[in-house]
Amino acid sequence: MISSRIERVEESATIKSSKRAKNLISQGIDIINFTLGEPDFDTPANIIEATHRAMLAGETHYSAGAGIPELRNAIADKLQTENNIPTSAENVMVTPGAKLAIFESMMTLVEEGDEVLLFDPAWVSYDACVKMAGGKTVWVETDPDRNYRPTKDLAEYVTDKTKMIVINTPCNPTGAVYEKEQLQEIADLAIDHDFLVMSDEMYEKIIYDKKNYSIASFDNMHERTLTINGFSKAYAMTGWRLGYMDAPQHIFKSLEKIQSHTISNVTTFIQYGGVEALTGPQDELHKMQAAFKERRGVLVEGLRELGLKCAMPDGAFYAYPDVSEFGTGEEITDRLLDEAHVAVSPGIAFGESGKNNIRISYAASVDRIQEALVRMEKVFQ
């Protein structure tokens, strides 16, 4: 018998799309895979070397559940200096990837019947985590022509059951970056109606022509905000499974219970790689940022030449074109894979508003992007 918590959760659509693509690749078919949000770069050598040194030094035993002091201090310093968040190491929890930080937060804070506001479209795992915690997702309709702002007053979605709102900037799947004024509106509402904010800032280092703002830095917001981040995207460390969250103390102690009874601690020597990522040279990070910006231009301009409506994303490494002139997002996803051997994700995976969209991850070389655009001509004619 499967629990009802799991029965109401669907498989990750992005991972499902990737599985189908990888199955074809295993058959010897050349698939250009744009499904997963995984940088195609190798982890910078200085991070690998620091991790290796830690292993050789004997850092292969249990660590404190919340993380080694060196990494918690480095993260707190980063949040203070870069994000202007008034925090300390005591508020920092190191997790095996940011995804578990989101899951732990939902399980700690959301009770049966609580409502969690998600902007439509939103990353696939938020809704799944809400459901596993017993909560109800309330989808906030947004306008793509207005930087994905709500189409009506956000306050209209708030009820006495509202427990939390989830924000993700830069956003997966759209690449939208919230303006300071947008975040202030959310902060004011959270304070006025006394609910929490989860701020997923995983893509903060991959931002192009705008500035990143952390909502926990706003007046009176640190005490009601969980800031979640990690190393996967910025430092090409997806397989390392290293993330973190910053939480107010009245929540932190409960979060720590989950971690102590599940994973015990993040792999100890990997945490030293995280210290090096934050405190060591940032040259490779800057090179990756520049590469993503170049790829963004090549992909978006190419999609527009194919006749697709596609906004230029301000951050992350995703394009989110409207394919409605050629079919639904799901239809086009299947056709691109079957006819052009290009794998993308259907927009419907990220919310009802995405039924006419596809998500394309441009975490691939310019050569592969250009080849994909040529192949796509078979579908977009």
C-alpha positions in Angstrom: 0.0 0.0 0.0 1.4 3.4 -1.1 0.8 6.3 1.2 -1.6 9.0 0.0 1.2 11.6 0.4 3.1 9.9 -2.4 0.1 9.0 -4.5 -0.8 12.6 -5.0 2.7 13.5 -6.3 3.6 13.1 -9.9 7.1 12.2 -11.2 9.3 15.1 -12.0 8.5 16.1 -15.6 11.9 17.4 -16.3 13.5 14.2 -15.1 10.9 12.2 -17.1 11.8 14.1 -20.3 15.5 13.6 -19.6 15.0 9.8 -19.1 13.3 9.5 -22.5 16.1 11.5 -24.1 18.8 9.4 -22.4 17.0 6.2 -23.5 17.4 7.3 -27.1 21.0 8.3 -26.6 21.7 4.8 -25.2 20.4 3.4 -28.5 23.1 5.4 -30.4 20.9 8.2 -31.5 22.4 11.7 -31.4 20.0 13.6 -29.1 20.7 17.2 -28.2 19.5 17.2 -24.6 18.1 20.6 -23.3 16.0 19.1 -20.5 17.9 19.3 -17.3 19.3 22.4 -15.6 22.8 21.1 -15.4 25.9 23.2 -16.5 28.0 21.3 -19.0 31.2 22.6 -17.4 33.4 20.6 -15.1 33.6 21.6 -11.4 36.6 24.1 -11.1 39.8 22.4 -10.3 40.5 24.3 -7.0 37.2 23.0 -5.6 38.1 19.4 -6.5 41.6 19.8 -5.0 40.3 21.3 -1.8 37.9 18.3 -1.4 40.8 15.9 -2.2 43.0 17.5 0.5 40.2 17.1 3.0 39.8 13.4 2.2 43.5 12.9 2.6 43.5 14.8 5.9 41.0 12.4 7.3 37.8 14.4 7.0 35.8 11.3 6.3 33.9 11.0 9.6 30.6 12.4 10.8 30.3 16.2 11.0 27.8 18.3 12.9 24.4 17.8 11.5 24.0 21.4 10.4 27.4 21.4 8.7 31.1 22.0 9.5 31.8 25.3 11.2 34.1 26.5 8.4 31.3 26.2 5.8 28.5 27.6 7.9 30.7 30.6 8.6 31.6 31.0 5.0 28.0 30.9 4.0 27.0 33.4 6.7 29.7 35.7 5.6 28.6 35.4 2.0 24.9 36.1 2.9 25.9 39.1 5.0 28.3 40.8 2.5 26.7 39.9 -0.9 23.0 39.6 0.0 22.8 42.1 3.0 21.0 39.5 5.1 21.4 40.1 8.8 22.3 36.5 9.7 25.0 34.4 11.4 26.4 30.9 11.1 23.8 29.8 13.8 21.1 30.3 11.2 22.8 28.3 8.4 22.0 24.7 7.7 24.1 22.8 5.1 22.0 20.3 3.1 22.5 17.6 0.5 21.3 19.9 -2.3 18.9 22.8 -2.2 16.0 20.4 -3.1 16.2 18.8 0.3 16.3 22.2 2.0 13.0 22.9 0.3 11.5 19.6 1.3 12.7 19.9 4.9 11.2 23.4 5.1 7.8 22.3 3.8 7.7 19.3 6.1 8.6 21.5 9.1 6.2 24.3 8.5 3.3 23.2 6.4 0.4 21.3 8.0 -2.6 19.5 6.5 -4.8 22.1 4.8 -2.3 24.9 4.9 -2.0 26.9 1.7 1.2 27.8 -0.1 1.2 30.4 -2.9 3.2 29.6 -6.0 3.7 31.8 -9.0 2.6 30.1 -12.2 4.9 28.9 -13.8 7.1 27.5 -11.1 9.8 24.9 -10.8 8.3 21.4 -10.7 9.4 20.3 -7.2 7.7 23.1 -5.2 4.2 21.8 -5.7 5.4 18.2 -5.0 6.9 19.2 -1.7 3.8 21.1 -0.7 1.7 18.0 -1.4 4.0 15.7 0.4 3.7 17.9 3.5 -0.1 17.8 3.3 -0.5 21.4 2.1 -2.5 22.8 -0.8 -0.9 24.8 -3.6 -2.6 28.0 -4.6 -1.4 29.0 -8.1 -1.0 32.7 -8.7 -1.6 33.6 -12.3 1.1 35.8 -13.8 1.6 38.0 -16.9 4.6 37.1 -19.0 4.5 40.5 -20.6 5.0 42.2 -17.2 7.9 40.2 -15.9 5.6 37.6 -14.6 3.8 39.8 -12.1 0.5 38.6 -10.8 -2.4 39.4 -13.2 -4.4 40.6 -10.2 -3.7 41.9 -6.7 -1.6 39.3 -4.9 -3.6 40.0 -1.7 -6.7 38.4 -3.4 -4.9 35.0 -3.1 -4.2 35.3 0.6 -6.6 33.6 3.1 -6.5 32.7 6.7 -5.0 29.4 5.6 -2.0 31.0 3.8 1.2 29.7 5.4 3.9 30.6 2.9 4.7 32.1 -0.4 7.5 30.7 -2.6 9.6 33.0 -4.7 12.3 32.0 -7.1 14.5 34.7 -8.6 16.1 34.3 -11.1 13.3 32.0 -12.0 13.2 28.5 -13.3 11.7 28.1 -15.9 11.3 31.6 -17.2 14.6 33.3 -16.4 12.7 36.3 -14.9 14.4 38.4 -12.2 12.2 40.1 -9.7 12.6 43.9 -9.4 13.2 45.3 -5.9 9.7 46.9 -6.0 8.1 43.5 -6.7 9.8 41.9 -3.8 8.8 44.8 -1.5 5.2 44.2 -2.4 5.6 40.6 -1.4 7.4 41.5 1.8 4.7 44.0 2.8 2.0 41.4 2.3 3.8 38.8 4.3 4.2 41.2 7.2 0.6 42.4 7.1 -0.9 38.9 6.9 1.8 37.2 9.0 2.9 34.4 6.6 6.3 33.1 5.7 8.4 33.5 2.6 10.6 30.8 1.0 13.2 32.5 -1.3 14.9 30.1 -3.7 18.0 32.0 -5.0 19.8 29.1 -6.7 20.5 31.1 -9.8 21.6 34.4 -8.2 25.1 34.1 -9.8 23.7 33.6 -13.2 22.1 37.0 -13.8 22.8 39.3 -16.8 21.6 42.9 -16.9 19.8 43.2 -13.6 20.6 43.2 -9.9 19.7 40.5 -7.5 17.9 41.3 -4.3 17.3 39.0 -1.4 14.0 39.5 0.3 15.5 38.5 3.7 17.5 41.7 3.6 14.4 43.8 3.7 13.2 45.4 6.9 11.6 42.9 9.3 11.9 40.0 6.8 14.7 37.9 8.0 12.6 36.6 10.9 10.0 35.2 8.4 12.1 34.2 5.4 13.9 31.0 4.5 16.6 31.7 2.0 17.7 28.7 0.0 20.7 28.4 -2.2 23.5 26.0 -3.2 26.5 25.3 -5.3 25.1 23.2 -8.2 24.5 25.9 -10.8 27.0 28.6 -10.1 30.0 26.3 -9.5 28.9 23.4 -11.8 28.6 21.1 -8.8 25.3 19.3 -9.5 26.5 15.9 -8.7 28.1 17.0 -5.4 24.6 17.5 -3.8 25.6 20.5 -1.7 23.1 23.2 -0.8 22.1 25.3 2.2 19.4 27.4 3.8 19.3 30.3 6.1 16.4 30.3 8.6 15.4 32.3 11.6 16.2 30.6 14.9 12.7 29.9 15.9 12.4 27.7 12.8 16.0 26.5 12.6 15.8 24.2 15.6 12.9 22.3 14.1 14.6 22.0 10.7 17.6 20.5 12.5 15.4 17.7 13.8 14.6 16.4 10.4 18.2 16.5 9.3 19.4 14.7 12.4 16.8 11.9 11.9 17.4 11.4 8.1 20.8 12.2 6.6 22.7 12.9 9.8 25.0 15.2 7.9 26.2 16.2 4.4 29.2 14.2 3.3 32.0 15.8 5.3 34.8 16.2 2.8 32.4 17.6 0.2 31.7 20.5 2.6 35.3 21.6 2.4 34.8 21.9 -1.4 32.0 24.3 -0.6 34.3 26.4 1.6 36.7 26.7 -1.3 34.0 27.5 -3.8 32.9 30.5 -1.6 36.3 31.7 -0.4 38.6 30.7 -3.3 39.2 32.3 -6.7 36.1 33.1 -8.7 37.7 33.2 -12.1 35.9 30.1 -13.4 32.6 31.3 -12.1 33.0 34.5 -14.2 33.9 32.5 -17.3 30.8 30.4 -16.9 28.6 33.5 -16.5 30.0 35.0 -19.7 29.5 31.7 -21.6 25.8 31.5 -20.4 25.2 35.1 -21.6 26.6 34.3 -25.0 24.5 31.1 -25.3 21.4 33.0 -24.3 21.8 35.4 -27.2 22.4 32.7 -29.7 19.4 30.6 -28.6 16.9 33.3 -28.2 17.7 35.1 -31.4 17.6 31.8 -33.2 14.2 30.9 -31.8 12.9 34.3 -32.8 14.2 33.7 -36.4 12.2 30.4 -36.4 9.1 32.4 -35.7 8.7 31.8 -31.9 7.8 34.4 -29.4 10.5 34.3 -26.8 11.5 36.8 -24.1 15.2 37.4 -23.4 15.7 35.9 -19.9 17.4 38.1 -17.3 18.9 35.2 -15.4 19.3 31.5 -15.0 19.9 29.4 -18.2 16.5 28.7 -19.6 14.5 30.0 -22.5 10.7 29.7 -22.3 9.3 30.2 -25.7 5.6 30.3 -26.7 5.0 27.6 -29.3 1.2 28.0 -29.6 1.4 28.8 -33.3 2.7 25.3 -34.0 0.9 23.3 -31.3 0.8 22.7 -27.6 3.9 22.6 -25.5 3.5 18.8 -25.1 3.0 18.2 -28.8 6.0 20.3 -29.7 8.1 18.6 -27.1 7.3 15.2 -28.6 7.8 16.4 -32.2 11.2 18.0 -31.4 12.4 14.8 -29.9 11.0 12.4 -32.6 11.6 14.6 -35.7 14.6 16.8 -34.8 16.2 14.7 -32.0 16.2 17.7 -29.7 15.0 17.1 -26.1 13.2 19.9 -24.2 10.7 20.0 -21.4 7.0 20.8 -21.8 5.9 24.0 -20.1 2.8 22.4 -18.6 5.2 20.7 -16.2 5.7 24.1 -14.5 2.0 25.0 -14.1 -1.2 25.3 -16.1 0.0 28.6 -17.7 2.8 26.7 -19.5 0.5 24.6 -21.7 1.7 26.5 -24.8 5.4 26.8 -23.8 8.5 24.7 -23.8 11.5 25.1 -21.6 14.9 24.9 -23.2 18.0 24.7 -21.0 20.9 26.5 -22.7 23.5 24.8 -20.4 25.1 23.5 -23.6 27.8 24.7 -26.0 27.1 27.3 -28.7 27.9 24.6 -31.3 25.2 22.3 -29.9 22.7 25.2 -29.7 23.3 26.2 -33.3 23.0 22.6 -34.4 19.7 22.3 -32.5 18.3 25.4 -34.1 19.0 23.9 -37.5 17.3 20.7 -36.6 14.3 22.6 -35.2 13.5 24.0 -38.6 11.9 20.7 -39.4 9.3 21.4 -36.8 8.9 25.1 -37.0 8.1 25.5 -40.7 
